Amino acid sequence: CTLDSEVALRVGGDFFFDPQPDDSPVNLVLIAGGVGINPLFSILLHIADLHGYQEGKGNRHKLGTAKLYYSAKNTSELLFKKNILGLMKAFPGKITCCFHVTQQRSQICKELQPHITGK
């Protein structure tokens, strides 16, 4: 987004992302904290599947990018972190993530360091 961009937010309720082949591409920003990652991780997996089909079989879906912002007390509470890193590696520039930790006391592993903000 840029300054003055229009965005839509959704809080609570059912979580799903079901783009249709004729829909215009959208860029998603997903924001999660703690165990709230569960439905958003499912959305990321669905996006990865659609990107995989698009690259392999001429899928008609027009996909934008997906950026996940995910916060927890420390890196041990970041659920699915290895899976998320794998999705980022498999679909560079299409799926990205920024992890934020608020109470990390120990050293952050090298694999996560480039993606971590916070204390």
QUISULWO-V746909 format. One record per residue. N is the residue number from 0. RES is the residue in one small letter. SS is DSSP state (h for helix, s for strand, l for the rest). OMEGA is omega in whole degrees, -180 to 180 (none if undefined). D_CENTER is the distance of its C-alpha to the mean C-alpha in Angstrom with 2 decimals. Layout:
BEGIN
n=N res=RES ss=SS omega=OMEGA d_center=D_CENTER
n=N res=RES ss=SS omega=OMEGA d_center=D_CENTER
END
This chain:
BEGIN
n=0 res=c ss=l omega=174 d_center=15.61
n=1 res=t ss=l omega=178 d_center=19.09
n=2 res=l ss=l omega=-180 d_center=21.80
n=3 res=d ss=l omega=175 d_center=23.03
n=4 res=s ss=l omega=176 d_center=20.12
n=5 res=e ss=l omega=179 d_center=19.91
n=6 res=v ss=l omega=176 d_center=16.75
n=7 res=a ss=l omega=178 d_center=16.49
n=8 res=l ss=l omega=176 d_center=15.27
n=9 res=r ss=l omega=180 d_center=15.45
n=10 res=v ss=l omega=178 d_center=16.23
n=11 res=g ss=l omega=177 d_center=17.54
n=12 res=g ss=l omega=179 d_center=18.82
n=13 res=d ss=l omega=180 d_center=17.42
n=14 res=f ss=l omega=175 d_center=13.76
n=15 res=f ss=l omega=175 d_center=13.31
n=16 res=f ss=l omega=-175 d_center=12.34
n=17 res=d ss=l omega=180 d_center=15.36
n=18 res=p ss=l omega=178 d_center=16.06
n=19 res=q ss=l omega=-176 d_center=19.58
n=20 res=p ss=l omega=-177 d_center=20.98
n=21 res=d ss=l omega=179 d_center=22.90
n=22 res=d ss=l omega=172 d_center=20.24
n=23 res=s ss=l omega=179 d_center=19.48
n=24 res=p ss=l omega=176 d_center=16.12
n=25 res=v ss=l omega=173 d_center=13.68
n=26 res=n ss=l omega=-179 d_center=10.90
n=27 res=l ss=s omega=169 d_center=8.19
n=28 res=v ss=s omega=-178 d_center=7.23
n=29 res=l ss=s omega=-177 d_center=5.78
n=30 res=i ss=s omega=-177 d_center=7.97
n=31 res=a ss=s omega=173 d_center=9.04
n=32 res=g ss=s omega=177 d_center=12.13
n=33 res=g ss=h omega=-178 d_center=13.76
n=34 res=v ss=h omega=175 d_center=14.09
n=35 res=g ss=h omega=179 d_center=12.37
n=36 res=i ss=h omega=-172 d_center=9.21
n=37 res=n ss=h omega=-179 d_center=11.22
n=38 res=p ss=h omega=-179 d_center=10.87
n=39 res=l ss=h omega=175 d_center=7.16
n=40 res=f ss=h omega=176 d_center=7.02
n=41 res=s ss=h omega=177 d_center=9.69
n=42 res=i ss=h omega=178 d_center=8.08
n=43 res=l ss=h omega=178 d_center=5.62
n=44 res=l ss=h omega=179 d_center=9.09
n=45 res=h ss=h omega=178 d_center=10.87
n=46 res=i ss=h omega=178 d_center=9.24
n=47 res=a ss=h omega=177 d_center=10.04
n=48 res=d ss=h omega=-180 d_center=13.40
n=49 res=l ss=h omega=176 d_center=14.11
n=50 res=h ss=h omega=179 d_center=13.52
n=51 res=g ss=h omega=178 d_center=15.72
n=52 res=y ss=h omega=-179 d_center=18.30
n=53 res=q ss=h omega=-179 d_center=18.32
n=54 res=e ss=h omega=-173 d_center=19.15
n=55 res=g ss=h omega=-170 d_center=21.56
n=56 res=k ss=h omega=178 d_center=23.42
n=57 res=g ss=l omega=178 d_center=23.39
n=58 res=n ss=l omega=-179 d_center=21.04
n=59 res=r ss=l omega=179 d_center=21.86
n=60 res=h ss=l omega=175 d_center=18.40
n=61 res=k ss=l omega=-174 d_center=17.56
n=62 res=l ss=l omega=172 d_center=13.84
n=63 res=g ss=l omega=-180 d_center=12.28
n=64 res=t ss=l omega=175 d_center=9.16
n=65 res=a ss=s omega=178 d_center=5.53
n=66 res=k ss=s omega=180 d_center=4.62
n=67 res=l ss=s omega=170 d_center=3.10
n=68 res=y ss=s omega=-172 d_center=6.70
n=69 res=y ss=s omega=-176 d_center=8.04
n=70 res=s ss=s omega=175 d_center=11.83
n=71 res=a ss=s omega=180 d_center=14.62
n=72 res=k ss=l omega=-179 d_center=18.27
n=73 res=n ss=l omega=-175 d_center=18.02
n=74 res=t ss=h omega=178 d_center=16.18
n=75 res=s ss=h omega=179 d_center=17.96
n=76 res=e ss=h omega=175 d_center=16.30
n=77 res=l ss=l omega=-178 d_center=12.68
n=78 res=l ss=l omega=176 d_center=12.38
n=79 res=f ss=l omega=-174 d_center=10.95
n=80 res=k ss=h omega=180 d_center=10.54
n=81 res=k ss=h omega=177 d_center=12.53
n=82 res=n ss=h omega=-180 d_center=10.76
n=83 res=i ss=h omega=177 d_center=7.35
n=84 res=l ss=h omega=177 d_center=9.78
n=85 res=g ss=h omega=178 d_center=11.45
n=86 res=l ss=h omega=179 d_center=8.85
n=87 res=m ss=h omega=180 d_center=8.60
n=88 res=k ss=h omega=-178 d_center=12.37
n=89 res=a ss=h omega=-177 d_center=12.97
n=90 res=f ss=l omega=-176 d_center=11.34
n=91 res=p ss=l omega=-180 d_center=11.99
n=92 res=g ss=l omega=180 d_center=11.43
n=93 res=k ss=l omega=176 d_center=9.59
n=94 res=i ss=s omega=179 d_center=6.13
n=95 res=t ss=s omega=-178 d_center=5.94
n=96 res=c ss=s omega=172 d_center=5.41
n=97 res=c ss=s omega=177 d_center=8.36
n=98 res=f ss=s omega=177 d_center=9.94
n=99 res=h ss=s omega=177 d_center=12.96
n=100 res=v ss=s omega=-174 d_center=15.96
n=101 res=t ss=l omega=-175 d_center=19.00
n=102 res=q ss=l omega=-179 d_center=21.74
n=103 res=q ss=l omega=178 d_center=21.36
n=104 res=r ss=l omega=-178 d_center=24.95
n=105 res=s ss=l omega=178 d_center=24.74
n=106 res=q ss=l omega=178 d_center=23.79
n=107 res=i ss=l omega=-178 d_center=20.15
n=108 res=c ss=l omega=-175 d_center=19.99
n=109 res=k ss=h omega=-179 d_center=19.99
n=110 res=e ss=h omega=-178 d_center=16.96
n=111 res=l ss=h omega=-173 d_center=14.75
n=112 res=q ss=h omega=-178 d_center=16.92
n=113 res=p ss=l omega=-174 d_center=15.45
n=114 res=h ss=l omega=-174 d_center=12.06
n=115 res=i ss=s omega=169 d_center=13.85
n=116 res=t ss=s omega=178 d_center=15.41
n=117 res=g ss=s omega=-175 d_center=17.95
n=118 res=k ss=l omega=none d_center=21.21
END
